Amino acid sequence: DADVTQTPRNRITKTGKRIMLECSQTKGHDRMYWYRQDPGLGLRLIYYSFDVKDINKGEISDGYSVSRQAQAKFSLSLESAIPNQTALYFCATSDLQLAGGGEQFFGPGTRLTVL
Amino acid sequence: TQLLEQSPQFLSIQEGENLTVYCNSSSVFSSLQWYRQEPGEGPVLLVTVVTGGEVKKLKRLTFQFGDARKDSSLHITAAQPGDTGLYLCAVKRNYGQNFVFGPGTRLSVLP
């Protein structure tokens, strides 16, 4: 079974709709992240959470919100989707940052298309 | 301006050839990571380098961290179709806890 799962894997929606992407992990990590990936831009951080009571904005948080329901669950919401939010979205987890930078474990991604 | 630049952006080679891809920045980092992402999957960590000048080998892959800890290279010897994917470098922001990723090099190894 995958350690980091994302649902749905694919979603097509219309402008103005509310969308929630969900992420669950069985790795027991405290730290969880949401990224979006666009061609030529790499992965850009949307939000991150270092524990259940901690939520932080990343570099591109406008238009998004998150909820950390439990250590294992971190969801990303688009309150009113717009076409330029069409992208591949990844959830990731990591453990306490050890010397050397630690490692991030990624889910399989959610491909979101906003028409 | 991106913190990390990767070159080339795209690379298509024949099986058996050697190649090198690069990750560059004007900033100094305490460590740098390389990830590989295959189609339909999330990135997977290949290596972390932490010391200036460090060289790490992972089978046919050789990673080097620049002496000044501003850049890194990934060399693949005798590339195979299974090496096909997007290669991403990543660093932690100075004194921060978040990772920043480069735009990636998309490698295609043709049989």
Interface residues (C-beta under 8 A of the other chain):
Chain A: V4 R31 Y33 Y35 G40 L41 G42 L43 R44 L45 Y48 F50 G58 F90 A92 Q97 A99 G100 G101 E103 Q104 F106 G107 P108 G109
Chain B: Q2 L4 Q9 S30 S31 L32 Q33 G40 E41 G42 P43 V44 L45 T48 V50 L88 A90 V91 K92 Q97 N98 F99 V100 F101 G102 P103 G104
